[in-house]
């Protein structure tokens, strides 16, 4: 299974108040109606604090 598109992922994270932890990102994406593949991919991110969308995108692409 291929990774979800990081640009699509960022659409579901618009409005996140950074810094934000992994669980915050997952919850925000779910509330925005993100599809299951994006939510599951976000759950695989390292459990740390992200200082902005670029940090999330970098980790998202590594998974």
mmCIF file as Biopython writes it, N, C-alpha, C and O atoms, coordinates in Angstrom:
data_model
#
loop_
_atom_site.group_PDB
_atom_site.id
_atom_site.type_symbol
_atom_site.label_atom_id
_atom_site.label_alt_id
_atom_site.label_comp_id
_atom_site.label_asym_id
_atom_site.label_entity_id
_atom_site.label_seq_id
_atom_site.pdbx_PDB_ins_code
_atom_site.Cartn_x
_atom_site.Cartn_y
_atom_site.Cartn_z
_atom_site.occupancy
_atom_site.B_iso_or_equiv
_atom_site.auth_seq_id
_atom_site.auth_asym_id
_atom_site.pdbx_PDB_model_num
ATOM 1   N N  . UNK A ? 1  ? 0.848   -1.175 0.000  1.0 0.0 1  A 1 
ATOM 2   C CA . UNK A ? 1  ? 0.000   0.000  0.000  1.0 0.0 1  A 1 
ATOM 3   C C  . UNK A ? 1  ? 0.893   1.237  0.000  1.0 0.0 1  A 1 
ATOM 4   O O  . UNK A ? 1  ? 1.828   1.331  0.795  1.0 0.0 1  A 1 
ATOM 5   N N  . UNK A ? 2  ? 0.606   2.181  -0.887 1.0 0.0 2  A 1 
ATOM 6   C CA . UNK A ? 2  ? 1.418   3.384  -0.963 1.0 0.0 2  A 1 
ATOM 7   C C  . UNK A ? 2  ? 0.968   4.409  0.071  1.0 0.0 2  A 1 
ATOM 8   O O  . UNK A ? 2  ? -0.161  4.382  0.561  1.0 0.0 2  A 1 
ATOM 9   N N  . UNK A ? 3  ? 1.876   5.298  0.378  1.0 0.0 3  A 1 
ATOM 10  C CA . UNK A ? 3  ? 1.599   6.338  1.373  1.0 0.0 3  A 1 
ATOM 11  C C  . UNK A ? 3  ? 0.630   7.359  0.795  1.0 0.0 3  A 1 
ATOM 12  O O  . UNK A ? 3  ? 0.651   7.633  -0.405 1.0 0.0 3  A 1 
ATOM 13  N N  . UNK A ? 4  ? -0.215  7.919  1.644  1.0 0.0 4  A 1 
ATOM 14  C CA . UNK A ? 4  ? -1.109  8.986  1.194  1.0 0.0 4  A 1 
ATOM 15  C C  . UNK A ? 4  ? -0.302  10.208 0.757  1.0 0.0 4  A 1 
ATOM 16  O O  . UNK A ? 4  ? 0.845   10.393 1.164  1.0 0.0 4  A 1 
ATOM 17  N N  . UNK A ? 5  ? -0.909  11.013 -0.057 1.0 0.0 5  A 1 
ATOM 18  C CA . UNK A ? 5  ? -0.285  12.228 -0.560 1.0 0.0 5  A 1 
ATOM 19  C C  . UNK A ? 5  ? -0.100  13.228 0.585  1.0 0.0 5  A 1 
ATOM 20  O O  . UNK A ? 5  ? -1.067  13.556 1.272  1.0 0.0 5  A 1 
ATOM 21  N N  . UNK A ? 6  ? 1.145   13.726 0.803  1.0 0.0 6  A 1 
ATOM 22  C CA . UNK A ? 6  ? 1.370   14.668 1.899  1.0 0.0 6  A 1 
ATOM 23  C C  . UNK A ? 6  ? 0.625   15.992 1.725  1.0 0.0 6  A 1 
ATOM 24  O O  . UNK A ? 6  ? 0.290   16.647 2.712  1.0 0.0 6  A 1 
ATOM 25  N N  . UNK A ? 7  ? 0.370   16.382 0.499  1.0 0.0 7  A 1 
ATOM 26  C CA . UNK A ? 7  ? -0.383  17.622 0.270  1.0 0.0 7  A 1 
ATOM 27  C C  . UNK A ? 7  ? -1.824  17.437 0.724  1.0 0.0 7  A 1 
ATOM 28  O O  . UNK A ? 7  ? -2.401  18.329 1.344  1.0 0.0 7  A 1 
ATOM 29  N N  . UNK A ? 8  ? -2.404  16.285 0.418  1.0 0.0 8  A 1 
ATOM 30  C CA . UNK A ? 8  ? -3.758  15.991 0.877  1.0 0.0 8  A 1 
ATOM 31  C C  . UNK A ? 8  ? -3.792  15.933 2.402  1.0 0.0 8  A 1 
ATOM 32  O O  . UNK A ? 8  ? -4.731  16.425 3.029  1.0 0.0 8  A 1 
ATOM 33  N N  . UNK A ? 9  ? -2.752  15.323 2.997  1.0 0.0 9  A 1 
ATOM 34  C CA . UNK A ? 9  ? -2.680  15.234 4.443  1.0 0.0 9  A 1 
ATOM 35  C C  . UNK A ? 9  ? -2.679  16.616 5.071  1.0 0.0 9  A 1 
ATOM 36  O O  . UNK A ? 9  ? -3.360  16.840 6.072  1.0 0.0 9  A 1 
ATOM 37  N N  . UNK A ? 10 ? -1.928  17.545 4.499  1.0 0.0 10 A 1 
ATOM 38  C CA . UNK A ? 10 ? -1.846  18.899 5.059  1.0 0.0 10 A 1 
ATOM 39  C C  . UNK A ? 10 ? -3.192  19.620 5.004  1.0 0.0 10 A 1 
ATOM 40  O O  . UNK A ? 10 ? -3.464  20.471 5.851  1.0 0.0 10 A 1 
ATOM 41  N N  . UNK A ? 11 ? -4.038  19.297 4.028  1.0 0.0 11 A 1 
ATOM 42  C CA . UNK A ? 11 ? -5.372  19.904 3.960  1.0 0.0 11 A 1 
ATOM 43  C C  . UNK A ? 11 ? -6.187  19.564 5.201  1.0 0.0 11 A 1 
ATOM 44  O O  . UNK A ? 11 ? -6.966  20.387 5.684  1.0 0.0 11 A 1 
ATOM 45  N N  . UNK A ? 12 ? -6.006  18.349 5.716  1.0 0.0 12 A 1 
ATOM 46  C CA . UNK A ? 12 ? -6.752  17.931 6.900  1.0 0.0 12 A 1 
ATOM 47  C C  . UNK A ? 12 ? -6.114  18.435 8.191  1.0 0.0 12 A 1 
ATOM 48  O O  . UNK A ? 12 ? -6.706  18.325 9.265  1.0 0.0 12 A 1 
ATOM 49  N N  . UNK A ? 13 ? -4.913  18.986 8.084  1.0 0.0 13 A 1 
ATOM 50  C CA . UNK A ? 13 ? -4.245  19.543 9.259  1.0 0.0 13 A 1 
ATOM 51  C C  . UNK A ? 13 ? -4.291  21.071 9.283  1.0 0.0 13 A 1 
ATOM 52  O O  . UNK A ? 13 ? -3.714  21.699 10.171 1.0 0.0 13 A 1 
ATOM 53  N N  . UNK A ? 14 ? -4.979  21.665 8.305  1.0 0.0 14 A 1 
ATOM 54  C CA . UNK A ? 14 ? -5.073  23.128 8.312  1.0 0.0 14 A 1 
ATOM 55  C C  . UNK A ? 14 ? -5.784  23.586 9.574  1.0 0.0 14 A 1 
ATOM 56  O O  . UNK A ? 14 ? -6.801  23.021 9.976  1.0 0.0 14 A 1 
ATOM 57  N N  . UNK A ? 15 ? -5.229  24.618 10.186 1.0 0.0 15 A 1 
ATOM 58  C CA . UNK A ? 15 ? -5.814  25.157 11.396 1.0 0.0 15 A 1 
ATOM 59  C C  . UNK A ? 15 ? -5.243  24.573 12.683 1.0 0.0 15 A 1 
ATOM 60  O O  . UNK A ? 15 ? -5.658  24.968 13.773 1.0 0.0 15 A 1 
ATOM 61  N N  . UNK A ? 16 ? -4.296  23.636 12.577 1.0 0.0 16 A 1 
ATOM 62  C CA . UNK A ? 16 ? -3.670  23.074 13.776 1.0 0.0 16 A 1 
ATOM 63  C C  . UNK A ? 16 ? -2.856  24.166 14.456 1.0 0.0 16 A 1 
ATOM 64  O O  . UNK A ? 16 ? -2.155  24.935 13.796 1.0 0.0 16 A 1 
ATOM 65  N N  . UNK A ? 17 ? -2.954  24.228 15.770 1.0 0.0 17 A 1 
ATOM 66  C CA . UNK A ? 17 ? -2.135  25.146 16.549 1.0 0.0 17 A 1 
ATOM 67  C C  . UNK A ? 17 ? -0.820  24.452 16.890 1.0 0.0 17 A 1 
ATOM 68  O O  . UNK A ? 17 ? -0.781  23.539 17.715 1.0 0.0 17 A 1 
ATOM 69  N N  . UNK A ? 18 ? 0.248   24.896 16.246 1.0 0.0 18 A 1 
ATOM 70  C CA . UNK A ? 18 ? 1.577   24.345 16.510 1.0 0.0 18 A 1 
ATOM 71  C C  . UNK A ? 18 ? 2.230   25.134 17.625 1.0 0.0 18 A 1 
ATOM 72  O O  . UNK A ? 18 ? 1.956   26.325 17.773 1.0 0.0 18 A 1 
ATOM 73  N N  . UNK A ? 19 ? 3.088   24.503 18.414 1.0 0.0 19 A 1 
ATOM 74  C CA . UNK A ? 19 ? 3.517   23.106 18.348 1.0 0.0 19 A 1 
ATOM 75  C C  . UNK A ? 19 ? 2.387   22.152 18.725 1.0 0.0 19 A 1 
ATOM 76  O O  . UNK A ? 19 ? 1.512   22.474 19.529 1.0 0.0 19 A 1 
ATOM 77  N N  . UNK A ? 20 ? 2.436   20.969 18.119 1.0 0.0 20 A 1 
ATOM 78  C CA . UNK A ? 20 ? 1.395   19.964 18.343 1.0 0.0 20 A 1 
ATOM 79  C C  . UNK A ? 20 ? 2.023   18.576 18.386 1.0 0.0 20 A 1 
ATOM 80  O O  . UNK A ? 20 ? 2.984   18.296 17.671 1.0 0.0 20 A 1 
ATOM 81  N N  . UNK A ? 21 ? 1.479   17.726 19.218 1.0 0.0 21 A 1 
ATOM 82  C CA . UNK A ? 21 ? 1.937   16.345 19.315 1.0 0.0 21 A 1 
ATOM 83  C C  . UNK A ? 21 ? 1.239   15.469 18.297 1.0 0.0 21 A 1 
ATOM 84  O O  . UNK A ? 21 ? 0.271   15.878 17.656 1.0 0.0 21 A 1 
ATOM 85  N N  . UNK A ? 22 ? 1.747   14.257 18.162 1.0 0.0 22 A 1 
ATOM 86  C CA . UNK A ? 22 ? 1.168   13.301 17.219 1.0 0.0 22 A 1 
ATOM 87  C C  . UNK A ? 22 ? -0.317  13.082 17.478 1.0 0.0 22 A 1 
ATOM 88  O O  . UNK A ? 22 ? -1.115  13.113 16.541 1.0 0.0 22 A 1 
ATOM 89  N N  . UNK A ? 23 ? -0.697  12.863 18.722 1.0 0.0 23 A 1 
ATOM 90  C CA . UNK A ? 23 ? -2.103  12.600 19.028 1.0 0.0 23 A 1 
ATOM 91  C C  . UNK A ? 23 ? -2.985  13.804 18.698 1.0 0.0 23 A 1 
ATOM 92  O O  . UNK A ? 23 ? -4.135  13.640 18.289 1.0 0.0 23 A 1 
ATOM 93  N N  . UNK A ? 24 ? -2.448  15.007 18.875 1.0 0.0 24 A 1 
ATOM 94  C CA . UNK A ? 24 ? -3.193  16.215 18.500 1.0 0.0 24 A 1 
ATOM 95  C C  . UNK A ? 24 ? -3.438  16.258 16.994 1.0 0.0 24 A 1 
ATOM 96  O O  . UNK A ? 24 ? -4.522  16.625 16.540 1.0 0.0 24 A 1 
ATOM 97  N N  . UNK A ? 25 ? -2.420  15.881 16.230 1.0 0.0 25 A 1 
ATOM 98  C CA . UNK A ? 25 ? -2.541  15.877 14.770 1.0 0.0 25 A 1 
ATOM 99  C C  . UNK A ? 25 ? -3.576  14.848 14.310 1.0 0.0 25 A 1 
ATOM 100 O O  . UNK A ? 25 ? -4.403  15.129 13.443 1.0 0.0 25 A 1 
ATOM 101 N N  . UNK A ? 26 ? -3.515  13.660 14.902 1.0 0.0 26 A 1 
ATOM 102 C CA . UNK A ? 26 ? -4.467  12.603 14.554 1.0 0.0 26 A 1 
ATOM 103 C C  . UNK A ? 26 ? -5.891  13.060 14.862 1.0 0.0 26 A 1 
ATOM 104 O O  . UNK A ? 26 ? -6.785  12.907 14.029 1.0 0.0 26 A 1 
ATOM 105 N N  . UNK A ? 27 ? -6.104  13.612 16.037 1.0 0.0 27 A 1 
ATOM 106 C CA . UNK A ? 27 ? -7.440  14.057 16.440 1.0 0.0 27 A 1 
ATOM 107 C C  . UNK A ? 27 ? -7.950  15.171 15.533 1.0 0.0 27 A 1 
ATOM 108 O O  . UNK A ? 27 ? -9.117  15.170 15.141 1.0 0.0 27 A 1 
ATOM 109 N N  . UNK A ? 28 ? -7.086  16.115 15.202 1.0 0.0 28 A 1 
ATOM 110 C CA . UNK A ? 28 ? -7.487  17.219 14.334 1.0 0.0 28 A 1 
ATOM 111 C C  . UNK A ? 28 ? -7.895  16.698 12.950 1.0 0.0 28 A 1 
ATOM 112 O O  . UNK A ? 28 ? -8.920  17.102 12.401 1.0 0.0 28 A 1 
ATOM 113 N N  . UNK A ? 29 ? -7.081  15.802 12.399 1.0 0.0 29 A 1 
ATOM 114 C CA . UNK A ? 29 ? -7.385  15.236 11.083 1.0 0.0 29 A 1 
ATOM 115 C C  . UNK A ? 29 ? -8.709  14.478 11.104 1.0 0.0 29 A 1 
ATOM 116 O O  . UNK A ? 29 ? -9.491  14.576 10.158 1.0 0.0 29 A 1 
ATOM 117 N N  . UNK A ? 30 ? -8.967  13.728 12.165 1.0 0.0 30 A 1 
ATOM 118 C CA . UNK A ? 30 ? -10.236 12.986 12.273 1.0 0.0 30 A 1 
ATOM 119 C C  . UNK A ? 30 ? -11.419 13.949 12.306 1.0 0.0 30 A 1 
ATOM 120 O O  . UNK A ? 30 ? -12.433 13.719 11.647 1.0 0.0 30 A 1 
ATOM 121 N N  . UNK A ? 31 ? -11.285 15.028 13.076 1.0 0.0 31 A 1 
ATOM 122 C CA . UNK A ? 31 ? -12.368 16.010 13.168 1.0 0.0 31 A 1 
ATOM 123 C C  . UNK A ? 31 ? -12.625 16.698 11.837 1.0 0.0 31 A 1 
ATOM 124 O O  . UNK A ? 31 ? -13.745 17.124 11.554 1.0 0.0 31 A 1 
ATOM 125 N N  . UNK A ? 32 ? -11.574 16.806 11.015 1.0 0.0 32 A 1 
ATOM 126 C CA . UNK A ? 32 ? -11.710 17.436 9.696  1.0 0.0 32 A 1 
ATOM 127 C C  . UNK A ? 32 ? -12.204 16.455 8.643  1.0 0.0 32 A 1 
ATOM 128 O O  . UNK A ? 32 ? -12.392 16.830 7.486  1.0 0.0 32 A 1 
ATOM 129 N N  . UNK A ? 33 ? -12.417 15.194 9.039  1.0 0.0 33 A 1 
ATOM 130 C CA . UNK A ? 33 ? -12.953 14.203 8.110  1.0 0.0 33 A 1 
ATOM 131 C C  . UNK A ? 33 ? -11.924 13.510 7.249  1.0 0.0 33 A 1 
ATOM 132 O O  . UNK A ? 33 ? -12.238 13.054 6.150  1.0 0.0 33 A 1 
ATOM 133 N N  . UNK A ? 34 ? -10.687 13.423 7.738  1.0 0.0 34 A 1 
ATOM 134 C CA . UNK A ? 34 ? -9.636  12.753 6.970  1.0 0.0 34 A 1 
ATOM 135 C C  . UNK A ? 34 ? -9.977  11.284 6.763  1.0 0.0 34 A 1 
ATOM 136 O O  . UNK A ? 34 ? -10.520 10.639 7.660  1.0 0.0 34 A 1 
ATOM 137 N N  . UNK A ? 35 ? -9.660  10.753 5.585  1.0 0.0 35 A 1 
ATOM 138 C CA . UNK A ? 35 ? -9.895  9.327  5.337  1.0 0.0 35 A 1 
ATOM 139 C C  . UNK A ? 35 ? -9.005  8.464  6.228  1.0 0.0 35 A 1 
ATOM 140 O O  . UNK A ? 35 ? -7.984  8.920  6.743  1.0 0.0 35 A 1 
ATOM 141 N N  . UNK A ? 36 ? -9.407  7.233  6.392  1.0 0.0 36 A 1 
ATOM 142 C CA . UNK A ? 36 ? -8.704  6.307  7.289  1.0 0.0 36 A 1 
ATOM 143 C C  . UNK A ? 36 ? -7.224  6.151  6.952  1.0 0.0 36 A 1 
ATOM 144 O O  . UNK A ? 36 ? -6.403  6.026  7.861  1.0 0.0 36 A 1 
ATOM 145 N N  . UNK A ? 37 ? -6.863  6.155  5.666  1.0 0.0 37 A 1 
ATOM 146 C CA . UNK A ? 37 ? -5.451  5.952  5.322  1.0 0.0 37 A 1 
ATOM 147 C C  . UNK A ? 37 ? -4.585  7.096  5.838  1.0 0.0 37 A 1 
ATOM 148 O O  . UNK A ? 37 ? -3.455  6.868  6.267  1.0 0.0 37 A 1 
ATOM 149 N N  . UNK A ? 38 ? -5.094  8.309  5.802  1.0 0.0 38 A 1 
ATOM 150 C CA . UNK A ? 38 ? -4.343  9.451  6.311  1.0 0.0 38 A 1 
ATOM 151 C C  . UNK A ? 38 ? -4.255  9.389  7.832  1.0 0.0 38 A 1 
ATOM 152 O O  . UNK A ? 38 ? -3.189  9.619  8.402  1.0 0.0 38 A 1 
ATOM 153 N N  . UNK A ? 39 ? -5.362  9.081  8.487  1.0 0.0 39 A 1 
ATOM 154 C CA . UNK A ? 39 ? -5.359  8.981  9.944  1.0 0.0 39 A 1 
ATOM 155 C C  . UNK A ? 39 ? -4.372  7.901  10.396 1.0 0.0 39 A 1 
ATOM 156 O O  . UNK A ? 39 ? -3.597  8.123  11.327 1.0 0.0 39 A 1 
ATOM 157 N N  . UNK A ? 40 ? -4.393  6.748  9.751  1.0 0.0 40 A 1 
ATOM 158 C CA . UNK A ? 40 ? -3.493  5.660  10.122 1.0 0.0 40 A 1 
ATOM 159 C C  . UNK A ? 40 ? -2.031  6.043  9.880  1.0 0.0 40 A 1 
ATOM 160 O O  . UNK A ? 40 ? -1.159  5.693  10.676 1.0 0.0 40 A 1 
ATOM 161 N N  . UNK A ? 41 ? -1.765  6.751  8.801  1.0 0.0 41 A 1 
ATOM 162 C CA . UNK A ? 41 ? -0.400  7.181  8.512  1.0 0.0 41 A 1 
ATOM 163 C C  . UNK A ? 41 ? 0.074   8.177  9.570  1.0 0.0 41 A 1 
ATOM 164 O O  . UNK A ? 41 ? 1.223   8.120  10.008 1.0 0.0 41 A 1 
ATOM 165 N N  . UNK A ? 42 ? -0.804  9.081  9.978  1.0 0.0 42 A 1 
ATOM 166 C CA . UNK A ? 42 ? -0.451  10.037 11.030 1.0 0.0 42 A 1 
ATOM 167 C C  . UNK A ? 42 ? -0.167  9.320  12.351 1.0 0.0 42 A 1 
ATOM 168 O O  . UNK A ? 42 ? 0.713   9.738  13.104 1.0 0.0 42 A 1 
ATOM 169 N N  . UNK A ? 43 ? -0.899  8.254  12.633 1.0 0.0 43 A 1 
ATOM 170 C CA . UNK A ? 43 ? -0.671  7.489  13.868 1.0 0.0 43 A 1 
ATOM 171 C C  . UNK A ? 43 ? 0.706   6.851  13.893 1.0 0.0 43 A 1 
ATOM 172 O O  . UNK A ? 43 ? 1.223   6.536  14.964 1.0 0.0 43 A 1 
ATOM 173 N N  . UNK A ? 44 ? 1.307   6.656  12.721 1.0 0.0 44 A 1 
ATOM 174 C CA . UNK A ? 44 ? 2.628   6.048  12.635 1.0 0.0 44 A 1 
ATOM 175 C C  . UNK A ? 44 ? 3.758   7.059  12.829 1.0 0.0 44 A 1 
ATOM 176 O O  . UNK A ? 44 ? 4.924   6.673  12.916 1.0 0.0 44 A 1 
ATOM 177 N N  . UNK A ? 45 ? 3.424   8.340  12.896 1.0 0.0 45 A 1 
ATOM 178 C CA . UNK A ? 45 ? 4.451   9.355  13.128 1.0 0.0 45 A 1 
ATOM 179 C C  . UNK A ? 45 ? 5.105   9.116  14.483 1.0 0.0 45 A 1 
ATOM 180 O O  . UNK A ? 45 ? 4.459   8.607  15.400 1.0 0.0 45 A 1 
ATOM 181 N N  . UNK A ? 46 ? 6.389   9.482  14.621 1.0 0.0 46 A 1 
ATOM 182 C CA . UNK A ? 46 ? 7.013   9.403  15.949 1.0 0.0 46 A 1 
ATOM 183 C C  . UNK A ? 46 ? 6.235   10.257 16.944 1.0 0.0 46 A 1 
ATOM 184 O O  . UNK A ? 46 ? 5.740   11.333 16.608 1.0 0.0 46 A 1 
ATOM 185 N N  . UNK A ? 47 ? 6.139   9.764  18.162 1.0 0.0 47 A 1 
ATOM 186 C CA . UNK A ? 47 ? 5.390   10.465 19.205 1.0 0.0 47 A 1 
ATOM 187 C C  . UNK A ? 47 ? 6.269   11.569 19.790 1.0 0.0 47 A 1 
ATOM 188 O O  . UNK A ? 47 ? 6.993   11.363 20.764 1.0 0.0 47 A 1 
ATOM 189 N N  . UNK A ? 48 ? 6.184   12.736 19.173 1.0 0.0 48 A 1 
ATOM 190 C CA . UNK A ? 48 ? 6.952   13.894 19.617 1.0 0.0 48 A 1 
ATOM 191 C C  . UNK A ? 48 ? 6.153   15.151 19.306 1.0 0.0 48 A 1 
ATOM 192 O O  . UNK A ? 48 ? 5.048   15.076 18.768 1.0 0.0 48 A 1 
ATOM 193 N N  . UNK A ? 49 ? 6.710   16.294 19.643 1.0 0.0 49 A 1 
ATOM 194 C CA . UNK A ? 49 ? 6.062   17.566 19.361 1.0 0.0 49 A 1 
ATOM 195 C C  . UNK A ? 49 ? 6.589   18.100 18.032 1.0 0.0 49 A 1 
ATOM 196 O O  . UNK A ? 49 ? 7.797   18.142 17.800 1.0 0.0 49 A 1 
ATOM 197 N N  . UNK A ? 50 ? 5.672   18.501 17.173 1.0 0.0 50 A 1 
ATOM 198 C CA . UNK A ? 50 ? 6.002   19.049 15.855 1.0 0.0 50 A 1 
ATOM 199 C C  . UNK A ? 50 ? 5.807   20.554 15.895 1.0 0.0 50 A 1 
ATOM 200 O O  . UNK A ? 50 ? 4.791   21.051 16.381 1.0 0.0 50 A 1 
ATOM 201 N N  . UNK A ? 51 ? 6.804   21.281 15.371 1.0 0.0 51 A 1 
ATOM 202 C CA . UNK A ? 51 ? 6.751   22.737 15.459 1.0 0.0 51 A 1 
ATOM 203 C C  . UNK A ? 51 ? 6.056   23.405 14.278 1.0 0.0 51 A 1 
ATOM 204 O O  . UNK A ? 51 ? 5.857   24.620 14.287 1.0 0.0 51 A 1 
ATOM 205 N N  . UNK A ? 52 ? 5.684   22.630 13.266 1.0 0.0 52 A 1 
ATOM 206 C CA . UNK A ? 52 ? 4.980   23.214 12.134 1.0 0.0 52 A 1 
ATOM 207 C C  . UNK A ? 52 ? 4.696   22.182 11.058 1.0 0.0 52 A 1 
ATOM 208 O O  . UNK A ? 52 ? 5.107   21.026 11.161 1.0 0.0 52 A 1 
ATOM 209 N N  . UNK A ? 53 ? 3.985   22.616 10.021 1.0 0.0 53 A 1 
ATOM 210 C CA . UNK A ? 53 ? 3.599   21.693 8.949  1.0 0.0 53 A 1 
ATOM 211 C C  . UNK A ? 53 ? 4.787   21.052 8.223  1.0 0.0 53 A 1 
ATOM 212 O O  . UNK A ? 53 ? 4.694   19.902 7.794  1.0 0.0 53 A 1 
ATOM 213 N N  . UNK A ? 54 ? 5.892   21.775 8.080  1.0 0.0 54 A 1 
ATOM 214 C CA . UNK A ? 54 ? 7.045   21.192 7.392  1.0 0.0 54 A 1 
ATOM 215 C C  . UNK A ? 54 ? 7.614   20.012 8.160  1.0 0.0 54 A 1 
ATOM 216 O O  . UNK A ? 54 ? 8.001   19.008 7.560  1.0 0.0 54 A 1 
ATOM 217 N N  . UNK A ? 55 ? 7.669   20.122 9.483  1.0 0.0 55 A 1 
ATOM 218 C CA . UNK A ? 55 ? 8.166   19.016 10.307 1.0 0.0 55 A 1 
ATOM 219 C C  . UNK A ? 55 ? 7.261   17.798 10.166 1.0 0.0 55 A 1 
ATOM 220 O O  . UNK A ? 55 ? 7.746   16.668 10.106 1.0 0.0 55 A 1 
ATOM 221 N N  . UNK A ? 56 ? 5.960   18.019 10.113 1.0 0.0 56 A 1 
ATOM 222 C CA . UNK A ? 56 ? 5.011   16.916 9.942  1.0 0.0 56 A 1 
ATOM 223 C C  . UNK A ? 56 ? 5.199   16.276 8.568  1.0 0.0 56 A 1 
ATOM 224 O O  . UNK A ? 56 ? 5.235   15.051 8.451  1.0 0.0 56 A 1 
ATOM 225 N N  . UNK A ? 57 ? 5.319   17.096 7.538  1.0 0.0 57 A 1 
ATOM 226 C CA . UNK A ? 57 ? 5.477   16.571 6.178  1.0 0.0 57 A 1 
ATOM 227 C C  . UNK A ? 57 ? 6.751   15.750 6.041  1.0 0.0 57 A 1 
ATOM 228 O O  . UNK A ? 57 ? 6.753   14.716 5.373  1.0 0.0 57 A 1 
ATOM 229 N N  . UNK A ? 58 ? 7.831   16.199 6.665  1.0 0.0 58 A 1 
ATOM 230 C CA . UNK A ? 58 ? 9.092   15.452 6.589  1.0 0.0 58 A 1 
ATOM 231 C C  . UNK A ? 58 ? 8.947   14.071 7.212  1.0 0.0 58 A 1 
ATOM 232 O O  . UNK A ? 58 ? 9.373   13.080 6.620  1.0 0.0 58 A 1 
ATOM 233 N N  . UNK A ? 59 ? 8.357   13.993 8.385  1.0 0.0 59 A 1 
ATOM 234 C CA . UNK A ? 59 ? 8.163   12.693 9.034  1.0 0.0 59 A 1 
ATOM 235 C C  . UNK A ? 59 ? 7.154   11.847 8.277  1.0 0.0 59 A 1 
ATOM 236 O O  . UNK A ? 59 ? 7.334   10.636 8.146  1.0 0.0 59 A 1 
ATOM 237 N N  . UNK A ? 60 ? 6.097   12.470 7.778  1.0 0.0 60 A 1 
ATOM 238 C CA . UNK A ? 60 ? 5.052   11.779 7.036  1.0 0.0 60 A 1 
ATOM 239 C C  . UNK A ? 60 ? 5.660   11.067 5.827  1.0 0.0 60 A 1 
ATOM 240 O O  . UNK A ? 60 ? 5.291   9.936  5.512  1.0 0.0 60 A 1 
ATOM 241 N N  . UNK A ? 61 ? 6.592   11.740 5.155  1.0 0.0 61 A 1 
ATOM 242 C CA . UNK A ? 61 ? 7.230   11.180 3.953  1.0 0.0 61 A 1 
ATOM 243 C C  . UNK A ? 61 ? 8.180   10.034 4.291  1.0 0.0 61 A 1 
ATOM 244 O O  . UNK A ? 61 ? 8.436   9.181  3.440  1.0 0.0 61 A 1 
ATOM 245 N N  . UNK A ? 62 ? 8.706   9.998  5.510  1.0 0.0 62 A 1 
ATOM 246 C CA . UNK A ? 62 ? 9.665   8.955  5.907  1.0 0.0 62 A 1 
ATOM 247 C C  . UNK A ? 62 ? 8.998   7.628  6.220  1.0 0.0 62 A 1 
ATOM 248 O O  . UNK A ? 62 ? 9.646   6.582  6.188  1.0 0.0 62 A 1 
ATOM 249 N N  . UNK A ? 63 ? 7.729   7.664  6.517  1.0 0.0 63 A 1 
ATOM 250 C CA . UNK A ? 63 ? 7.027   6.443  6.933  1.0 0.0 63 A 1 
ATOM 251 C C  . UNK A ? 63 ? 6.802   5.519  5.745  1.0 0.0 63 A 1 
ATOM 252 O O  . UNK A ? 63 ? 6.226   4.442  5.901  1.0 0.0 63 A 1 
#
